Amino acid sequence: MSTYLDTSFLCAIYRAQDNSSEADALFRKLASPLPVTALLLFEFRQSIRWQVFLHRKDASKGYGSTEGAKMLADLQSDVTDGRLRITPVEWAKVISIADQLSAQHTSKGGHRAFDILHVASALELGAKEFVTFDARQSHLAKAAGLKIKP
């Protein structure tokens, strides 16, 4: 595996955001199938469901169920069509790497558990590049020796 995608990148692919054109251009350039972990897919799907929940409680927050359903369907279509390929990781190794990253970087960088798990997953899979729009996660991935895109 040479490239690991993170949740912020998937969000920019499946929902119009300020960085979506940059994400779309890079998504087209990356070789298919793009490997994704079950953790990445879970976090992305959960974030969509959370945004729909927020919108249901307060229409000024999140986004509606129709938009959320389209994002989930588009993601599933890319998995089904082979553009994204679910790649297994050895969770014991991922947790061990994550614990090391946490011990080295969290007290200084304030990294969240899922961000650390994504960087650890990338390392366990032998990724060379980490694709993210998240500044804090980018800093952690770079500190772990990964090249950052975009």
N, C-alpha and C positions, 0 to 999 in steps of 0.2 A: 504494500500500500504506500502510495506516495503522498496522497492528499487526504486530510481529515476536514470535513465540514462541521461547523458548529451551528447551534440553534439560531443565532442572530443572522447567519447567512441564509438558512432556510426561510426564515421569516421574510427576508428581503426578496427571496425568489417567489414566494407564494402570496405575498401581500404587498401592494404598492406602498413604498416608503421612499424617503429621500435617497437612499443608496441602492434602490432596486435596479436602475439601469446598469450600474457598475456590477451588481450581482448577476444580472441576466447575461451580460457580456462574458463574465468569467465562467458562468455555468455552461454556456455554449462552448467555450474553449476547452474546458476540462474533459478528459477522455472518459467515455462511458464504458462500462457502468461505474458510477461513482460509489465507493463503499460508504455505508452508513451503519452505525451501530443501533441496536435495539434501544439503548439509552437515549441516543439522539432523537430517534423517532418518538419515543415516549415523551421526552421533554417538550418537543415541538407540539405534539398532539395535545398534551396537557396544557400548554400555554394557550393554545387556541380555545380549548374548552373553558379555561379560566377567563379569558377575554369575553367570551359569550356570556358566562355567568355574570361578570361585572356589568356588561351592557344590559342584561335583563334586570339587574338591580337599580341601575342608573344609566339612562340612555346617553349621557354625556361621556361615558367611559367605555372602554373596550370596543367591540364591534358585534354586530348582529349575528344571529344563528345562520342566516343564509350565507353571509360572507364566510363564517367559520366553516360551514359545511362544504363550501366550494374549495377552501384551502385544504381541508382534509381529503377531499376527493382528488384534487390535483396532485397532492403528495402521493396518495395511493396509486394513482395512474402512473406516476413516474416509477414507483416500485414495481408495479405489475408489468409495465412496458420494459423494465430492465435499465432504465436510466439511473436508478438508484438500486444498489444491491446490499441487502442486509448482510453484514459481515460480523461473525461471532468474535468475541474477545474472551480471554481467560480471566474471569472476574477476580480470582484470587490475586493474580498478577496486577490487574488494574487497581485493586484496593491497596495493595502494597506500594505501588508507585504513587498513588494518590496520597497515601499517608506520608510518604517521603516529601512530596511536593508541598503538602500542607505544613509539615514541620519546618521546611526551609523558607516558605514564602508567605504564608497566610498572615502571620503577625505583622509583617511589613506591608503587604499588599492588599489585605482584606479580601481574599478570594473566597468565593462561595463554593459549597460542596460540589454542585453540578459542574461548575466551571473546572474545578480540579479534576473531577472524574472524566470530563471530556479530554483534557490535556493528557491525563494518564492513559486513557484509551488510545489516543493517537500514538503515544510513545509505545505502548504495548503492541500495537499493530505495525510498528515500524514506519510510521508516516514521517515524511520529511517536511511537509508543508501543512500549515494550519490555517484554514480559511475562516475569518471572523470579522465582524464589525464591532465587537465588544472590546473596548480599549483595555479594560482590566484583564480580561482573559487573554488578549493579545500579548500583554506584558508578561503574564505567566508562561504562555506558550513559548515566547521568545527566550525567556530565562531558562526554560527547559531544553533549549537547543533547536526548536522548530523554526522554520522560515515562515513568516507571516504573509498571508495574502488577504485581501487584495492590496 
